[in-house]
Structures are given as C-alpha cells and as structure tokens.
Amino acid sequence: MIDPKPVTNENILMALGIALVEIRATDDLARAQMLADSFHNAPAMIARGADPQATWTSVLSTARKLEMERYVVSLLSHVQTRQISN
C-alpha cells in the first residue's frame, strides 16, 4: 500500500511521533515492539538524506512483514490529512 499523496520527511517524523505515543500508551508489549521495529530505520535514513519515498518504503516493508502495514499507513494518512486541514 503506497499512499498516492507525496510522502515527506515531515510526514514520516510526525507519524513516528504518534507511533512513539502509542508505544508508551500500550500494555501490549508485542504491539509496541512491532511499531518500534516498523519505524526503527526511519530517523537514520532521514538524517542520511535518503529520499522520503525510500524511507517510507522501508517503513512499510517492515510493517508489512509484521502485519502492521494497515495501521502504519493509517498513521501517515492521519498526519497528511491534518496538514491539509491546517
């Protein structure tokens, strides 16, 4: 699932921020680990100047393997929708 809207580093970092809140708030350790694993490489890729789409593809690839893709995509969609309405 690739979102048709352009993905930016700002979008990815905002989605990561929401994921971190979710990780802190959950009592489900397995879910927390899967979210952390999904976004694990994103900060380093952004810092190295990777193309945002490549970073997002990496996040989605891991999320897909962990069966978290739908949730991770929903985080990005939420962030993008909030940015459009602001």
MARNUMI-551137 format. One record per residue: residue in one letter; x negated, y negated, z of N, C-alpha, C in turn. Coordinates in pm, whole numbers, padded with zeros to 5 digits, always signed. Each point is the difference from the previous one (the first is absolute). Layout:
N
AXYZXYZXYZ/...
***
This chain:
86
M-00084+00118+00000+00084-00118+00000-00088-00124+00000/I-00001-00072-00105-00072-00126-00006+00103-00111-00011/D-00007-00096+00090+00094-00111-00001-00026-00084-00125/P+00107-00043-00070-00021-00078-00122-00052-00141+00025/K+00017-00053+00120-00052-00133+00030-00151+00008+00017/P-00071-00106-00037-00146+00002+00019-00036+00016+00148/V-00097+00082+00026-00047+00022+00137-00118-00093+00024/T+00001-00068+00113-00109-00089+00036-00066+00050+00129/N-00120-00047+00024-00066+00035+00126+00082-00050+00118/E+00060-00116-00014+00084-00054+00108+00116+00095+00030/N+00064+00053-00105+00109+00097+00019-00048+00123+00076/I-00115+00051-00042-00053+00122+00062-00033-00026+00147/L-00063-00114+00029-00035-00030+00138+00123-00023+00086/M+00103-00061-00056+00123-00020+00076+00070+00135+00027/A-00001+00089-00098+00056+00134+00020-00081+00076+00105/L-00132-00015-00004-00086+00061+00102+00035-00054+00138/G+00024-00129+00010+00038-00060+00128+00127+00062+00056/I+00099+00020-00086+00124+00064+00044-00028+00144+00042/A-00083+00070-00077-00035+00138+00033-00068+00007+00137/L-00086-00096+00030-00067-00001+00130+00099-00019+00114/V+00099-00084-00020+00105-00018+00101+00076+00132+00017/E+00033+00064-00112+00070+00129+00006-00083+00105+00073/I-00129+00001-00025-00089+00096+00066+00002-00021+00151/R-00006-00127+00041+00003-00031+00143+00132+00037+00064/A+00110-00016-00075+00133+00015+00056+00050+00144+00005/T-00060+00088-00079+00055+00135-00008-00052+00092+00111/D+00085+00092+00037-00040+00105+00093-00044+00125-00074/D+00011-00004-00132-00032+00114-00085-00145-00012-00048/L-00090+00070+00068-00142-00009-00031-00029+00041-00144/A+00066+00101-00050-00023+00046-00138+00037-00111-00100/R+00111-00065+00024+00041-00110-00089-00100-00115+00006/A-00046-00033+00119-00099-00106+00016-00128+00034-00077/Q-00044+00124+00010-00121+00043-00070+00018-00007-00152/M+00118+00040-00048+00024-00004-00144+00001-00143-00052/L+00061-00091+00074-00001-00141-00041-00142-00055+00000/A-00074+00030+00106-00139-00047+00007-00082+00057-00115/D+00017+00127-00029-00074+00062-00110+00037-00062-00135/S+00127-00032-00018+00046-00057-00127-00072-00132-00031/F-00018-00083+00101-00058-00133-00021-00149-00007+00034/H-00058+00109+00041-00136+00003+00053-00103-00072-00089/N+00001+00025-00128-00102-00055-00090+00031-00140-00053/A+00122-00047+00019+00041-00128-00059-00087-00119+00042/P-00026-00021+00130-00081-00117+00036-00139-00001-00064/A-00065+00114-00003-00134+00007-00060+00007-00025-00150/M+00101+00053-00065+00013-00022-00145+00025-00148-00029/I+00084-00063+00080+00026-00143-00018-00127-00080+00024/A-00073+00033+00106-00125-00070+00032-00103+00014-00111/R-00002+00115-00068-00094+00022-00110+00044-00066-00130/G+00121-00055-00001+00048-00067-00120+00068+00091-00100/A+00046+00116+00046+00070+00092-00091+00127-00066-00053/D+00038+00039-00118+00125-00048-00058+00115+00040+00093/P+00093-00090+00029+00111+00033+00090+00079+00123-00045/Q+00017+00016-00130+00074+00118-00047-00076+00128+00031/A-00133-00003-00010-00080+00118+00036+00011+00030+00148/T+00000-00103+00081+00015+00019+00145+00135+00061+00030/W+00104-00056-00062+00135+00051+00025+00014+00144-00050/T-00061+00031-00112+00004+00136-00053-00065+00097+00099/S-00109-00042+00063-00066+00082+00101+00090+00022+00122/V+00065-00107+00044+00092+00011+00114+00112+00098-00035/L+00059-00017-00118+00111+00087-00041-00043+00145-00017/S-00120+00020-00052-00050+00136-00019-00007+00074+00133/T-00054-00067+00099-00008+00063+00133+00138+00018+00058/A+00085-00103-00011+00135+00009+00053+00078+00114-00065/R-00020+00018-00129+00068+00109-00073-00041+00135+00057/K-00130+00018+00022-00049+00127+00055+00058+00028+00138/L+00027-00107+00075+00052+00013+00136+00152-00008+00007/E+00063-00004-00118+00145-00010-00011+00054-00126+00067/M-00076-00109-00013+00038-00131+00055+00019-00104-00111/E-00004+00043-00124+00000-00095-00112+00124-00089+00002/R+00116+00057+00017+00123-00080-00002-00004-00108+00107/Y-00045+00034+00119-00006-00098+00108-00102-00110-00030/V-00116+00037-00048-00105-00097-00030+00046-00094-00113/V+00066+00054-00100+00054-00084-00108+00104-00096+00056/S+00080+00047+00095+00101-00088+00059-00065-00115+00077/L-00116+00024+00061-00072-00108+00068-00041-00108-00100/L-00055+00042-00113-00041-00096-00102+00120-00076-00054/S+00108+00069-00028+00121-00065-00051+00053-00102+00098/H-00002+00035+00127+00045-00092+00105-00085-00127+00000/V-00130+00018-00005-00092-00114-00001+00023-00087-00123/Q+00011+00061-00116+00019-00075-00123+00134-00075+00001/T+00103+00061+00050+00132-00064+00008-00006-00121+00093/R-00067+00015+00112-00012-00112+00095-00076-00116-00062/Q-00103+00029-00079-00079-00107-00062+00080-00073-00107/I+00084+00070-00072+00081-00062-00103+00104-00093+00063/S+00058+00042+00113+00106-00080+00062-00054-00118+00079/N-00129-00003+00028-00056-00112+00077-00036-00116-00086/
***
